[in-house]
Amino acid sequence: MPGERVLKQKKEAVSGLAARIKKAKTIALINLSALPDSLLQSMRKKLRGKAEIVIAKNALISRAFEQAGKGKELLPHMTGPTALVFTDMNPFELFREFKRSTKQMAAKPGQTAPSDIVVPEGETTLPPGPALSELKNAKIDARIQAGKIVVARDSIVAEKGQKITHAAAKALQTLGIRPFEVGIDSPAIIEAGIVYRKSVLDVDEKQLAADIAAAASAAFNLSVEIAYVTKDNIVVLLGKAHRQAKGLGVEAKIFDSGVIEDLLAQGQRSASAIKTALPETPSPTAEATPTGEQPAEAKTE
C-alpha cells in the first residue's frame, strides 16, 4: 500500500542518516532559508572528497539523531529548512570554507535592506533611453551628459530596514549593482560532543594571528626577565649574562683577559678628564722673556 511504502522509505532515510551521523567525526548544520541553490551546489563541488551534504526534513533529522544516539545537541539550532554536513574536517576549518563561499546577489522586490543601499555618484555605461526613466523611478538623481546617463549625486534607493521596492530592484539590476552578500549560514557545528556556535567559529584570522604574535612576544620577554631557560631564549640569556659579568668585572676592577681592554679604556678616559681639569702650565721660554721684548733668536742682527 502507498502509506506503507512511504513509511518504509522514511525509516530507510532515518537509518541512512543515523549511519552517517555515527560515522562522522564532525557534523554541521546549514540553514537553507534564502540560500540560493547555485551556492549550495557550488559548496557541494568545493567540498567533494572532504565532506558530504545531505538535505532532509527536520523531523527525519531529529529521529536520526535519536537513533544514532549522537548529535541531539544540534536540535535547538535548527530554526528552518536544514541540511547536514558530514566530514572529518575540524569545525574551524569547515566554517572557514563556508565563510569563503560568499557571493554578491541582486536585490529582489520585498527584501529588507541590510544597510543603506546607495547608488554612487558617477558616470554609467548606460545610453540615453528607457533606463533613465527606470533610474528616476527609483529616486536616483540621473541625468544625461555627453551622450551617457550619469548619476549626479549619491542616491539612496533603500534605507536600512526598509523593503526594497520593485522600482529600486529593477534600477539596481540595470546598473549591475548587487547589494546582497549571500553565504553558507552554519548556525552550529558539533565535534566530539562539543557544539561550536557561529559566534565562536567566526574568527578574524588576521586579528587572531596578531594576538598570537603579541602573546608569543610577551611570553618570550617574560622568560628572559625571570631567566627561565628554554631553547628559544638561551642565546639571549647567555648574551645578557655575558654583558652583566663583564660590567661587574669593570666595576670591580678585576684584571682579566675579558675586561682588560675596557679597564684600559676606562683609565685612559679618566686620565684625559684629569688633564682637561688641570690649569695650563706656562712654558719656561715664555716666563724668561720680558714683556714687550722679542726672544733673542727672533731679534734682527
Backbone bond lengths (Angstrom), bond angles and torsions (degrees), N, CA, C in turn:
res aa  C-N    CA-C-N  psi(-1)  N-CA   C-N-CA  omega(-1)  CA-C   N-CA-C  phi
1 M - - - 1.464 - - 1.527 109.98 -
2 P 1.353 117.33 151.45 1.472 120.41 -177.98 1.520 113.03 -57.24
3 G 1.343 117.03 -41.55 1.460 120.05 -178.61 1.511 112.21 -62.62
4 E 1.333 116.45 -41.43 1.461 120.70 179.79 1.530 110.89 -67.99
5 R 1.339 115.14 -36.30 1.465 119.61 179.47 1.537 110.12 -64.76
6 V 1.325 116.02 -43.56 1.472 120.40 179.30 1.517 110.56 -63.64
7 L 1.339 116.06 -42.84 1.462 120.03 179.58 1.524 111.22 -62.54
8 K 1.342 115.40 -40.11 1.463 119.61 178.28 1.524 111.38 -64.05
9 Q 1.332 115.47 -40.83 1.474 119.68 178.99 1.529 111.22 -63.54
10 K 1.329 116.03 -39.69 1.465 119.85 178.95 1.530 111.08 -65.15
11 K 1.340 115.41 -42.01 1.468 118.92 179.29 1.526 110.79 -63.50
12 E 1.329 114.96 -41.34 1.474 118.71 178.55 1.524 110.95 -64.69
13 A 1.352 116.85 -38.90 1.462 121.10 178.99 1.524 110.32 -64.40
14 V 1.349 116.81 -42.07 1.467 121.09 178.97 1.530 110.18 -64.53
15 S 1.332 116.21 -44.02 1.469 120.05 179.90 1.524 111.48 -62.90
16 G 1.342 115.71 -41.15 1.465 119.65 178.07 1.524 111.96 -63.24
17 L 1.340 115.71 -43.02 1.468 119.39 177.97 1.524 110.81 -64.45
18 A 1.348 116.02 -43.19 1.467 120.27 -179.16 1.528 111.05 -60.13
19 A 1.343 116.77 -38.78 1.463 120.72 179.12 1.524 110.50 -64.20
20 R 1.329 116.92 -42.17 1.465 120.74 178.44 1.534 110.33 -65.64
21 I 1.323 116.38 -41.15 1.468 121.02 -179.51 1.530 110.76 -61.23
22 K 1.340 116.63 -43.72 1.467 120.57 179.80 1.526 111.67 -63.39
23 K 1.319 115.63 -37.22 1.469 120.71 -174.40 1.527 112.96 -78.90
24 A 1.335 117.05 -32.63 1.464 120.74 -171.73 1.529 112.25 -72.27
25 K 1.298 115.03 139.03 1.464 121.02 174.60 1.527 109.83 -76.93
26 T 1.329 116.31 -39.41 1.463 122.62 -177.71 1.521 109.19 -129.13
27 I 1.338 115.98 137.13 1.466 121.61 177.90 1.522 108.39 -127.31
28 A 1.326 116.28 128.45 1.462 121.31 -179.52 1.517 110.39 -120.16
29 L 1.329 114.89 150.98 1.460 121.15 173.65 1.524 108.84 -99.88
30 I 1.321 115.83 142.80 1.463 121.69 171.41 1.519 107.36 -123.39
31 N 1.318 115.58 125.04 1.461 120.83 177.43 1.527 107.97 -82.22
32 L 1.326 116.06 117.91 1.464 120.96 -176.02 1.521 113.25 -86.38
33 S 1.323 118.15 -6.28 1.468 120.78 -179.56 1.523 109.71 -61.76
34 A 1.305 117.06 124.62 1.475 124.02 177.04 1.528 113.01 63.38
35 L 1.340 117.69 15.64 1.466 120.18 177.80 1.521 109.48 -90.64
36 P 1.336 117.69 118.58 1.473 119.82 178.75 1.525 111.02 -61.00
37 D 1.306 116.27 139.09 1.459 120.29 -179.42 1.534 111.08 -62.34
38 S 1.324 116.29 -33.00 1.473 119.64 179.68 1.519 111.31 -62.12
39 L 1.327 116.31 -36.61 1.462 120.08 179.81 1.524 110.75 -71.48
40 L 1.325 116.51 -38.26 1.465 120.32 177.85 1.529 110.58 -64.63
41 Q 1.325 116.61 -43.13 1.466 119.96 179.32 1.531 110.97 -65.90
42 S 1.328 115.72 -36.15 1.463 119.93 177.03 1.527 110.68 -63.50
43 M 1.345 116.91 -38.99 1.461 120.19 178.13 1.526 111.04 -68.79
44 R 1.336 117.64 -37.55 1.474 120.59 175.45 1.527 110.53 -56.31
45 K 1.326 114.98 -46.68 1.465 120.60 -178.72 1.522 111.18 -64.90
46 K 1.326 115.81 -40.24 1.459 120.78 -177.84 1.530 112.02 -66.79
47 L 1.343 116.15 -35.37 1.461 120.54 -176.24 1.533 112.70 -94.88
48 R 1.330 116.96 4.96 1.463 119.96 -177.74 1.530 110.55 -57.42
49 G 1.316 114.91 129.62 1.462 120.08 -178.56 1.515 112.77 90.01
50 K 1.327 117.14 -15.48 1.465 120.89 -179.73 1.524 112.69 -116.85
51 A 1.332 117.03 -24.44 1.460 120.60 -178.20 1.523 109.71 -156.45
52 E 1.342 115.08 157.90 1.462 121.54 178.76 1.524 108.62 -122.90
53 I 1.330 116.80 130.75 1.460 122.33 178.90 1.522 108.73 -106.18
54 V 1.330 116.02 125.61 1.464 121.76 -178.03 1.523 108.86 -125.80
55 I 1.326 115.72 127.66 1.470 121.33 177.59 1.524 108.85 -100.50
56 A 1.329 116.23 131.18 1.471 121.16 178.71 1.518 108.89 -153.21
57 K 1.315 115.66 160.88 1.457 119.95 177.24 1.526 109.94 -69.21
58 N 1.318 115.73 148.04 1.465 120.62 -176.37 1.522 112.42 -58.62
59 A 1.332 116.53 -34.94 1.462 119.43 -180.00 1.528 110.80 -64.25
60 L 1.328 116.72 -41.32 1.465 120.31 178.64 1.527 110.99 -67.63
61 I 1.329 116.02 -39.08 1.469 120.02 178.84 1.517 109.96 -62.50
62 S 1.333 115.99 -43.03 1.462 120.36 179.78 1.528 111.13 -60.24
63 R 1.326 117.19 -44.46 1.463 120.91 179.17 1.526 111.48 -66.32
64 A 1.345 116.10 -36.48 1.465 119.77 179.35 1.529 110.69 -66.15
65 F 1.325 117.28 -39.96 1.469 120.67 176.24 1.533 110.03 -60.40
66 E 1.322 115.38 -43.28 1.470 120.10 -179.40 1.522 110.89 -65.44
67 Q 1.330 116.84 -43.13 1.463 120.86 -179.17 1.526 111.38 -66.77
68 A 1.334 116.39 -36.61 1.472 120.89 -179.29 1.523 111.68 -78.62
69 G 1.319 116.72 -19.00 1.460 120.02 -176.20 1.519 112.12 66.48
70 K 1.315 115.05 30.81 1.467 120.15 -174.54 1.529 108.79 -156.88
71 G 1.338 116.33 141.58 1.459 120.68 173.36 1.511 115.69 91.75
72 K 1.343 118.27 -0.97 1.463 119.98 -177.24 1.535 112.50 -62.92
73 E 1.328 116.21 -19.53 1.470 119.78 179.21 1.532 112.37 -64.86
74 L 1.334 116.51 -16.98 1.465 120.09 -179.47 1.526 112.97 -82.55
75 L 1.325 117.88 -16.88 1.461 121.41 -174.68 1.529 113.75 -55.27
76 P 1.356 120.29 -42.26 1.464 119.16 -179.68 1.526 113.56 -63.68
77 H 1.326 117.86 -16.93 1.464 121.68 -177.19 1.523 112.40 -94.93
78 M 1.326 117.23 0.72 1.470 121.41 178.97 1.525 108.17 -92.31
79 T 1.315 116.41 98.68 1.468 121.09 -174.71 1.526 113.01 -108.80
80 G 1.288 118.07 3.60 1.459 121.53 -179.61 1.512 109.78 -167.66
81 P 1.328 117.98 -166.52 1.472 120.67 176.65 1.523 110.03 -54.38
82 T 1.331 115.84 134.06 1.465 119.87 -169.05 1.521 112.34 -131.62
83 A 1.314 114.63 146.77 1.462 122.19 168.84 1.523 107.61 -120.18
84 L 1.320 115.94 149.98 1.463 121.40 177.25 1.518 109.65 -107.44
85 V 1.327 115.25 143.11 1.468 121.07 176.26 1.525 107.29 -117.48
86 F 1.339 116.74 123.35 1.461 122.63 178.98 1.530 108.04 -109.11
87 T 1.336 116.01 126.89 1.467 119.16 -175.41 1.518 110.72 -159.22
88 D 1.325 115.25 166.27 1.469 121.50 171.87 1.531 110.58 -101.17
89 M 1.328 117.35 -0.13 1.465 121.01 177.72 1.530 109.48 -68.07
90 N 1.339 116.83 151.84 1.461 118.20 176.07 1.529 109.53 -77.42
91 P 1.338 118.70 157.02 1.464 121.63 -173.96 1.523 114.29 -55.16
92 F 1.326 117.90 -39.87 1.460 120.18 -177.17 1.530 111.01 -70.37
93 E 1.315 116.44 -38.38 1.464 120.79 178.09 1.527 110.32 -64.30
94 L 1.349 116.00 -43.49 1.460 120.88 -179.45 1.533 110.84 -66.36
95 F 1.336 116.24 -44.13 1.467 119.31 -179.14 1.525 110.74 -64.37
96 R 1.335 116.64 -33.84 1.460 120.09 177.41 1.525 110.60 -61.94
97 E 1.323 116.70 -38.50 1.473 120.45 176.80 1.532 110.34 -65.34
98 F 1.330 116.41 -40.36 1.461 119.96 177.21 1.526 110.57 -61.41
99 K 1.321 115.53 -44.63 1.470 120.95 -175.89 1.526 111.53 -64.74
100 R 1.312 116.86 -32.30 1.466 120.92 -178.82 1.533 112.74 -77.57
101 S 1.326 116.57 -6.23 1.458 120.06 -174.44 1.523 113.64 -88.95
102 T 1.320 118.39 2.28 1.465 120.67 -175.74 1.531 111.34 -63.79
103 K 1.342 114.99 147.81 1.458 120.76 176.52 1.517 109.00 -146.41
104 Q 1.312 116.38 155.33 1.461 121.81 179.96 1.531 109.56 -82.97
105 M 1.320 115.04 136.60 1.457 120.88 -178.08 1.527 109.82 -124.90
106 A 1.334 115.13 152.12 1.467 120.79 177.83 1.525 110.23 -71.51
107 A 1.327 115.15 152.87 1.464 120.53 178.36 1.521 110.19 -78.19
108 K 1.329 115.72 146.83 1.464 121.76 177.16 1.526 109.00 -120.42
109 P 1.331 116.87 146.44 1.468 119.73 178.22 1.530 111.00 -56.52
110 G 1.335 115.24 134.82 1.456 119.72 178.78 1.503 114.50 95.57
111 Q 1.334 118.07 -15.79 1.458 120.16 177.19 1.529 110.00 -70.58
112 T 1.319 115.05 152.96 1.460 120.58 179.10 1.531 109.51 -92.38
113 A 1.319 115.97 129.94 1.466 120.18 -179.27 1.528 109.71 -68.62
114 P 1.343 118.74 123.46 1.473 120.99 179.82 1.522 112.13 -71.39
115 S 1.315 116.72 -21.04 1.466 123.81 177.18 1.525 106.30 -159.49
116 D 1.331 116.03 176.41 1.459 118.13 178.04 1.528 109.40 -60.40
117 I 1.332 115.96 126.67 1.464 120.31 177.47 1.521 107.58 -96.86
118 V 1.332 115.37 114.29 1.458 121.68 -172.99 1.524 110.41 -115.66
119 V 1.321 115.50 133.07 1.467 121.18 171.14 1.525 105.99 -94.14
120 P 1.332 118.37 115.35 1.462 120.48 -173.37 1.526 113.24 -72.91
121 E 1.304 113.95 153.14 1.466 121.30 175.67 1.531 109.58 -62.93
122 G 1.318 116.08 142.33 1.458 119.37 175.77 1.508 113.01 145.92
123 E 1.318 113.72 175.65 1.463 120.73 -178.26 1.520 110.88 -79.83
124 T 1.331 116.44 143.59 1.458 121.20 175.01 1.527 109.18 -108.52
125 T 1.310 115.86 175.82 1.471 120.36 176.94 1.528 110.51 -98.30
126 L 1.336 116.00 8.37 1.458 120.27 -175.27 1.531 111.08 -84.00
127 P 1.325 118.02 132.31 1.469 120.86 175.81 1.537 109.85 -80.31
128 P 1.318 117.14 159.81 1.467 120.04 177.19 1.531 110.07 -57.83
129 G 1.340 115.22 143.65 1.459 119.26 -179.55 1.511 110.73 154.01
130 P 1.322 117.42 -151.92 1.464 121.46 -177.99 1.525 113.84 -58.45
131 A 1.347 117.04 -27.54 1.457 120.21 -178.51 1.524 111.61 -60.41
132 L 1.335 116.69 -32.93 1.468 120.05 179.93 1.526 110.58 -61.95
133 S 1.314 116.71 -42.66 1.465 120.73 178.66 1.525 110.94 -65.86
134 E 1.335 116.57 -38.02 1.472 120.32 178.61 1.521 110.86 -60.59
135 L 1.325 115.55 -43.95 1.467 119.64 -178.85 1.525 111.03 -67.34
136 K 1.324 116.54 -42.72 1.464 119.99 -179.88 1.535 111.35 -65.11
137 N 1.329 116.95 -35.40 1.467 120.44 177.43 1.525 111.98 -63.41
138 A 1.324 115.51 -25.22 1.467 120.51 178.66 1.527 111.77 -92.76
139 K 1.330 116.30 12.98 1.477 123.21 178.74 1.523 112.07 64.46
140 I 1.334 115.02 36.10 1.466 121.10 175.32 1.520 107.75 -98.71
141 D 1.334 116.33 130.86 1.466 121.09 -179.17 1.525 108.70 -76.92
142 A 1.324 115.45 81.86 1.468 121.68 -176.64 1.519 110.50 -106.37
143 R 1.335 116.09 142.29 1.469 122.64 -179.28 1.524 109.08 -142.72
144 I 1.332 114.37 170.04 1.468 120.14 177.51 1.520 108.85 -105.85
145 Q 1.322 116.13 126.23 1.463 121.40 177.02 1.532 107.82 -140.50
146 A 1.327 114.49 130.10 1.470 121.01 176.79 1.529 111.88 52.29
147 G 1.319 115.89 39.51 1.450 120.01 175.68 1.508 115.10 77.62
148 K 1.338 118.04 12.52 1.465 121.28 179.01 1.518 109.44 -135.31
149 I 1.320 114.96 158.17 1.463 120.26 175.13 1.519 108.14 -85.30
150 V 1.329 116.30 129.74 1.459 121.51 177.03 1.519 108.77 -123.62
151 V 1.334 115.52 151.42 1.464 121.27 173.89 1.521 106.19 -96.00
152 A 1.344 115.98 115.88 1.465 120.71 -172.59 1.520 112.94 -69.18
153 R 1.320 117.82 -32.21 1.466 121.25 178.99 1.524 109.02 -154.14
154 D 1.333 115.68 161.71 1.464 119.34 178.21 1.524 109.64 -55.24
155 S 1.315 115.99 131.68 1.469 120.91 -176.38 1.525 110.14 -126.89
156 I 1.330 116.91 126.37 1.461 122.09 177.55 1.528 108.75 -87.60
157 V 1.327 116.55 119.92 1.464 120.02 179.40 1.528 111.99 -96.38
158 A 1.351 116.61 -18.04 1.471 120.96 176.03 1.521 108.58 -159.16
159 E 1.313 116.26 127.62 1.455 120.12 177.92 1.528 110.04 -84.97
160 K 1.313 115.35 159.75 1.463 121.07 -179.10 1.532 110.35 -53.90
161 G 1.330 115.74 129.37 1.459 120.92 178.66 1.510 114.56 89.69
162 Q 1.326 117.72 -12.22 1.460 120.91 179.96 1.535 110.86 -83.24
163 K 1.341 115.25 153.99 1.456 120.41 173.90 1.528 109.26 -78.64
164 I 1.292 116.04 139.29 1.460 120.69 -179.52 1.528 108.92 -80.02
165 T 1.314 115.07 126.67 1.465 120.09 -178.77 1.528 110.30 -77.61
166 H 1.321 114.64 165.08 1.467 119.70 177.67 1.531 110.11 -62.59
167 A 1.346 116.18 -39.90 1.470 120.06 -179.26 1.524 110.98 -65.12
168 A 1.339 116.52 -41.81 1.464 120.12 -179.95 1.523 111.09 -65.50
169 A 1.333 116.82 -43.75 1.469 120.56 179.94 1.521 110.84 -61.37
170 K 1.341 116.29 -41.90 1.465 120.38 -179.25 1.526 111.12 -66.86
171 A 1.343 116.77 -41.07 1.465 120.72 179.91 1.531 110.86 -65.09
172 L 1.326 116.92 -42.68 1.465 120.73 179.89 1.531 110.55 -64.15
173 Q 1.319 115.68 -38.46 1.468 119.38 178.38 1.522 110.64 -66.68
174 T 1.346 116.66 -39.42 1.464 120.92 178.76 1.528 110.68 -62.53
175 L 1.333 116.40 -37.14 1.472 121.28 -178.92 1.527 112.53 -83.46
176 G 1.330 116.49 -7.13 1.466 119.61 -179.81 1.510 113.17 75.94
177 I 1.344 117.12 22.19 1.463 121.24 -179.76 1.527 109.04 -92.39
178 R 1.336 116.21 124.37 1.468 122.23 179.04 1.528 107.99 -113.62
179 P 1.320 117.63 95.29 1.469 119.91 -171.25 1.527 115.65 -83.63
180 F 1.331 117.20 -9.97 1.460 119.44 -175.62 1.523 111.21 -101.54
181 E 1.330 115.30 130.54 1.463 120.52 175.48 1.523 107.73 -101.47
182 V 1.311 116.18 118.23 1.460 121.48 -177.28 1.524 108.80 -114.73
183 G 1.323 115.48 136.47 1.454 119.75 178.91 1.517 110.43 -146.44
184 I 1.321 116.15 -179.03 1.457 121.91 177.56 1.528 108.05 -76.04
185 D 1.322 116.08 118.27 1.461 121.51 178.97 1.524 108.88 -94.67
186 S 1.334 115.99 107.72 1.465 121.16 178.25 1.521 108.70 -112.89
187 P 1.339 117.61 100.06 1.467 119.84 -176.13 1.519 114.25 -69.73
188 A 1.341 117.80 -24.87 1.467 119.66 -178.57 1.518 110.72 -162.19
189 I 1.336 114.65 149.96 1.468 122.18 176.64 1.521 106.92 -135.58
190 I 1.334 116.77 138.89 1.466 120.71 -179.82 1.518 110.60 -117.03
191 E 1.326 115.00 139.10 1.472 121.97 175.79 1.524 107.31 -146.87
192 A 1.325 116.49 128.82 1.470 122.25 179.06 1.526 112.15 52.16
193 G 1.321 116.22 38.06 1.457 120.51 177.23 1.513 115.38 80.49
194 I 1.327 117.10 -1.87 1.471 121.37 -179.85 1.522 108.69 -102.32
195 V 1.345 115.76 127.25 1.459 121.08 179.89 1.530 109.05 -94.56
196 Y 1.328 115.50 124.86 1.459 121.79 177.32 1.525 108.16 -105.92
197 R 1.320 116.42 115.85 1.457 120.58 179.52 1.526 110.42 -82.89
198 K 1.312 115.16 163.79 1.471 120.87 -177.58 1.521 111.59 -58.40
199 S 1.337 117.50 -37.00 1.464 121.19 -178.58 1.524 111.63 -62.57
200 V 1.334 116.93 -27.61 1.474 121.37 178.92 1.525 110.66 -86.23
201 L 1.323 115.95 -37.40 1.465 120.67 -175.38 1.521 113.58 -76.96
202 D 1.333 116.12 -25.69 1.469 119.96 -176.19 1.527 109.66 -79.49
203 V 1.316 115.15 82.08 1.467 122.50 -174.81 1.524 110.53 -97.40
204 D 1.334 115.28 134.81 1.464 120.49 171.94 1.528 107.13 -79.34
205 E 1.321 117.05 102.97 1.466 120.96 -172.14 1.525 112.87 -63.34
206 K 1.335 116.75 -37.92 1.467 119.49 179.58 1.523 110.84 -66.06
207 Q 1.341 116.20 -43.71 1.458 119.74 179.36 1.520 110.92 -66.79
208 L 1.343 116.74 -38.59 1.456 120.81 178.06 1.524 110.82 -61.87
209 A 1.333 116.67 -43.78 1.472 120.39 178.97 1.524 110.60 -62.68
210 A 1.339 116.45 -40.47 1.473 120.58 178.63 1.529 110.79 -65.15
211 D 1.331 116.90 -40.62 1.472 120.82 179.80 1.526 110.90 -65.73
212 I 1.335 116.38 -40.87 1.469 120.08 179.31 1.531 110.39 -64.96
213 A 1.332 116.42 -41.51 1.468 120.61 178.98 1.526 110.49 -63.29
214 A 1.333 116.89 -41.83 1.467 120.76 179.73 1.527 110.64 -65.66
215 A 1.339 116.92 -40.52 1.459 121.13 179.10 1.526 111.12 -65.67
216 A 1.337 116.36 -40.46 1.470 120.25 178.79 1.526 110.88 -64.39
217 S 1.327 116.38 -41.13 1.465 120.46 178.94 1.526 111.30 -64.41
218 A 1.345 116.06 -42.74 1.465 120.04 179.51 1.530 111.04 -65.18
219 A 1.332 117.04 -40.18 1.467 121.28 178.88 1.527 110.78 -65.03
220 F 1.328 116.71 -40.38 1.469 120.93 179.05 1.531 110.38 -63.54
221 N 1.332 116.50 -46.13 1.468 120.37 -179.86 1.529 111.31 -62.30
222 L 1.339 116.56 -39.31 1.466 120.43 178.99 1.518 110.87 -65.52
223 S 1.329 117.40 -42.00 1.468 120.35 -179.64 1.525 111.24 -63.30
224 V 1.327 116.59 -36.00 1.468 120.14 177.55 1.524 110.37 -70.36
225 E 1.325 116.13 -40.39 1.470 120.78 -177.77 1.520 111.58 -63.41
226 I 1.351 117.05 -39.93 1.472 119.99 -177.64 1.534 111.68 -97.23
227 A 1.331 116.00 7.29 1.466 122.01 177.78 1.527 112.02 57.44
228 Y 1.337 115.50 43.27 1.475 120.74 175.14 1.521 107.55 -90.24
229 V 1.318 116.75 109.27 1.467 121.89 -170.36 1.524 111.63 -77.26
230 T 1.330 115.26 128.98 1.459 122.18 172.47 1.530 107.84 -138.16
231 K 1.315 116.25 169.26 1.472 119.56 179.39 1.525 111.44 -66.91
232 D 1.349 116.64 -20.90 1.458 119.77 -177.78 1.528 112.53 -84.65
233 N 1.351 117.18 -25.74 1.471 117.91 -175.44 1.527 113.62 -114.25
234 I 1.343 117.99 2.11 1.463 120.30 -174.65 1.521 112.70 -59.61
235 V 1.334 117.65 -39.01 1.468 120.38 -179.78 1.528 110.29 -65.02
236 V 1.323 116.65 -42.49 1.466 120.69 179.31 1.524 110.71 -65.38
237 L 1.348 116.77 -41.92 1.466 120.36 179.99 1.531 111.82 -65.08
238 L 1.335 117.22 -40.76 1.471 120.45 177.82 1.531 110.41 -64.70
239 G 1.321 117.36 -40.71 1.457 120.52 177.33 1.519 111.33 -62.94
240 K 1.349 116.03 -42.35 1.462 120.64 178.42 1.531 110.87 -63.49
241 A 1.353 116.94 -43.52 1.461 121.40 179.39 1.533 110.80 -63.57
242 H 1.325 116.78 -39.71 1.466 120.70 179.27 1.526 110.98 -63.30
243 R 1.335 116.36 -44.17 1.468 119.69 179.13 1.531 111.70 -64.11
244 Q 1.327 116.66 -39.45 1.464 119.84 179.69 1.520 111.43 -67.66
245 A 1.346 116.89 -41.90 1.466 121.03 179.35 1.521 110.85 -64.51
246 K 1.315 116.68 -40.52 1.457 120.39 179.76 1.530 110.90 -67.01
247 G 1.343 115.64 -40.38 1.453 119.20 177.48 1.517 112.10 -62.70
248 L 1.343 116.87 -39.65 1.463 121.16 177.52 1.525 110.99 -65.40
249 G 1.330 116.84 -40.55 1.467 120.23 179.35 1.519 112.06 -62.41
250 V 1.326 116.88 -41.38 1.468 120.66 178.37 1.523 110.54 -67.06
251 E 1.339 116.52 -43.34 1.469 121.27 -178.53 1.524 111.45 -63.17
252 A 1.363 116.72 -39.86 1.467 121.08 -177.15 1.528 112.90 -89.80
253 K 1.350 117.64 2.99 1.480 122.39 179.63 1.525 111.29 56.27
254 I 1.304 115.82 46.88 1.467 120.60 177.75 1.527 108.20 -88.68
255 F 1.321 116.69 117.08 1.464 120.49 -177.78 1.530 109.67 -79.91
256 D 1.302 114.34 103.84 1.453 121.26 -177.92 1.529 107.56 -141.65
257 S 1.330 115.57 154.63 1.471 118.89 -177.82 1.526 112.17 -59.76
258 G 1.333 117.13 -26.42 1.453 119.66 -178.32 1.513 114.35 -77.31
259 V 1.349 117.19 -19.85 1.473 120.10 -175.42 1.526 113.37 -124.55
260 I 1.349 118.05 -4.16 1.460 120.16 -174.01 1.525 112.49 -59.12
261 E 1.343 116.91 -38.91 1.465 119.88 179.13 1.522 111.06 -64.01
262 D 1.315 116.32 -39.03 1.465 120.01 179.19 1.523 110.37 -68.22
263 L 1.348 117.08 -38.66 1.464 120.58 178.64 1.526 110.98 -65.10
264 L 1.346 117.16 -43.03 1.463 120.75 178.19 1.525 110.61 -62.90
265 A 1.322 116.48 -42.27 1.461 120.06 178.18 1.525 110.70 -63.77
266 Q 1.338 116.13 -39.15 1.461 120.25 177.83 1.526 110.69 -63.77
267 G 1.368 116.42 -42.08 1.466 120.66 178.22 1.521 111.60 -63.38
268 Q 1.323 116.08 -40.40 1.464 120.04 179.17 1.528 110.89 -64.38
269 R 1.322 117.23 -41.13 1.457 120.16 178.46 1.524 111.19 -64.52
270 S 1.355 116.14 -38.53 1.471 120.12 178.33 1.522 110.52 -65.11
271 A 1.343 116.74 -43.06 1.469 120.66 -179.86 1.527 110.57 -63.42
272 S 1.318 116.63 -40.69 1.466 120.17 179.09 1.521 110.87 -65.21
273 A 1.326 116.45 -37.01 1.462 120.47 179.38 1.525 110.96 -66.71
274 I 1.350 116.67 -41.00 1.475 121.08 178.71 1.522 110.85 -64.96
275 K 1.317 115.50 -43.82 1.460 120.71 -179.66 1.526 111.30 -60.84
276 T 1.317 115.00 -40.09 1.468 120.29 179.93 1.522 110.88 -66.98
277 A 1.342 116.78 -35.34 1.473 121.45 -176.83 1.530 112.66 -75.11
278 L 1.379 120.23 -26.03 1.476 122.98 -178.30 1.526 111.24 -75.60
279 P 1.391 117.62 145.41 1.476 120.61 176.28 1.527 110.22 -69.79
280 E 1.321 115.95 152.15 1.462 119.50 -179.89 1.535 110.28 -73.01
281 T 1.350 118.55 139.09 1.473 124.09 179.43 1.526 109.26 -96.37
282 P 1.365 118.41 124.58 1.483 120.55 179.90 1.519 111.02 -61.69
283 S 1.329 115.72 145.98 1.471 119.41 178.82 1.523 110.15 -75.35
284 P 1.363 119.78 151.80 1.475 123.37 -179.96 1.524 112.40 -57.32
285 T 1.269 119.94 -37.18 1.464 123.21 -178.60 1.505 110.54 -62.98
286 A 1.364 114.83 -42.10 1.478 119.32 -179.44 1.501 111.09 -65.42
287 E 1.380 119.55 -34.95 1.460 122.66 -179.30 1.542 111.01 -71.30
288 A 1.352 119.78 -34.81 1.468 123.15 -175.65 1.509 113.34 -79.03
289 T 1.295 120.67 -11.75 1.457 122.98 -176.06 1.514 110.72 -93.71
290 P 1.354 119.07 118.65 1.474 121.92 179.10 1.515 109.81 -62.39
291 T 1.355 114.21 152.27 1.460 120.74 -179.07 1.511 109.81 -63.13
292 G 1.300 116.20 132.91 1.470 121.94 177.21 1.490 113.73 88.16
293 E 1.363 118.83 -12.35 1.462 120.08 -179.77 1.510 110.62 -101.82
294 Q 1.286 114.74 147.59 1.453 120.65 176.93 1.515 109.82 -84.82
295 P 1.271 118.86 150.96 1.467 120.85 174.78 1.522 109.92 -58.88
296 A 1.348 115.52 152.38 1.464 120.63 -174.64 1.513 111.81 -55.36
297 E 1.321 116.36 -41.79 1.453 118.40 -176.35 1.517 113.02 -70.38
298 A 1.370 115.47 -10.39 1.464 118.32 -178.73 1.518 112.35 -98.99
299 K 1.441 117.97 -6.33 1.468 120.53 -179.10 1.522 111.69 -73.98
300 T 1.339 115.05 148.99 1.465 119.98 179.33 1.517 109.92 -84.68
301 E 1.310 114.63 134.99 1.456 118.46 -179.96 1.527 110.29 -70.78
